[in-house]
Amino acid sequence: MTRVDVRPVRRATDRRLVTLLAASLTVGLLAAVAALPGWATAAPPPARAAAAPADPPAGPAGDPGDETPPVEPTSAEPTPTEAPPTLPPPPETTAPAPTTTGPAPSTPAGPADPPTTTAPATTAGPSAPTTTPPVRTSAPGPGAPAPGRLGVRVSTDDVVLTDAYWNAAGTTTTLRITVTNTGDVAEQVRLSYTLPAGLTDAGTAGCAPAGGGGHRCGAWTTAAGARFSTLISVRVDGDAWRRMPLSGAVRVSATAPGVVAGSVDDNEGFAVLFPPGPPVPGIALRADGVAFDISGSASELAVRLGNTGTVDADGRIEVVLPDGVTIPAPPAGCAALSATRTRCDVGAVRAGGAATLRLTVSATAEAQRDAPLAGAVVGRLDPRSGQARQLQMSFRITAAAAMATPIATPAPAGSQGVLAAAGAGDRPGGGLSTAQRGAVALIVISVLLVVLALALATVSLRRRLTDPSGGR
């Protein structure tokens, strides 16, 4: 019987399988390449909102820590139409070199473009060093030069009380606030401030109560680079010392209607610093301030309790810190009474001698951004004979983080877009976006096509191997 030659038919079939296999592989590779950029450039998850700080624990009546924390003004009362009077700013102090997004402010000899009102003659208490808070500015849109840039900065002195406070039913003093237009356009700058419990506004011109201890003031019109100061008149109650530590907050916002869209703002805290007291003979107390460096690592608080009496006495020191500032590891002889209150027994203090206590203090990033803050110490001497003696005072807490400007990290683009997929786990609920689901579907389809082509090729090879003709 004559054998039929079927090799041409089989060769044609093999060529079709090879063509199908190559087409499937090509489609799969193209689908995978097209899917990866869509996955990588998917919209990143929104940033988490910062948690609001909890209210500090209240201490016993009459003890430090029984203060009302500052709150933002919430009243719907109309904002005053006139701004507070201005006066020349203080000389700028040298601050650590933070990275800023705005131009360095100039130091004019007098107020640049201030309102036409005249500053009242006031007597301010000793002022603490001025710090440089962060500058928040609007970023121009990509691909086009911005017509102007907003920028504003505020710095505050502290409310510093002298020994005369202990001999008065109330003390009226001033809080100095310095404002700088760090933008490159003329701006309208508004001021608001919050006073802690025990402090009230003593009639600052151009400002009105806004509820919750807050006040709002009229707007200044300032030229680019202008720098000026204003004084807020405050009255400190005669029993406000019982609530120490006390801190307040100041906020400024700037706009340029018709020139630059949006607004920028800046804020800084201030401390209310009480001298040691009420005065008691036979005891002395001193506390150094706490300063956190730019790394935000723990710092040290040093407290000195002196026995100026004629008999030995057992010493005790209590430290009261604001919310977010803690003593993470109290040393021997110390015990945490609460999250912000620590008591330490320093042992016997000889007559004419003193005991020094050193504590490691740490603070959250949010607390450091809100600095300057105030803490308080209470010193007590219990002699073997006679009555116990006690003093308390407040101290200042500063942080270099409050002077630094956060640096924005640019998002990867182009071929680096695949790096954005690393943040996909932060999506609420852990689900995939629409772009990611589409990419997964394309990849699955391409893989199935490749598997199908391989299966067909395998079947064809098996037939050729099992064919008695040997493929001839």
Protein Blocks (a to p, Z undefined) as FASTA:
>chain_A
ZZddfklmmmmmmmmmmmmmmmmmmmmmmmmmmmmmmmmmpccdddddddddddddddde
hiahiaccddddfbfbdcdfbdcddddddddddddddddfbdcddddfbdehiafbdcdd
ddddddddddddddddddddehiacfbdcddddddddddddfklmmcfbdcddddddddd
fbfbdcdddddddddehiacehiahiaceejhiacdddddddehiacdddddddddfklm
mmpccddddddddddehkagcjddddddddddddeddddehiacddddddddfkopacdd
ddddddfbfbdcdddddddddehiacfbacehiacfbfkbccddebjadehiacdddddd
dddfklmmmpccddddddddddfbdcddddddddddddfklmpccddddddehjllmmmm
mmmmmpghhiacfklmmmmmmmmmmmmmmmmmmmmmmmmmmmmmmpmnloZZ
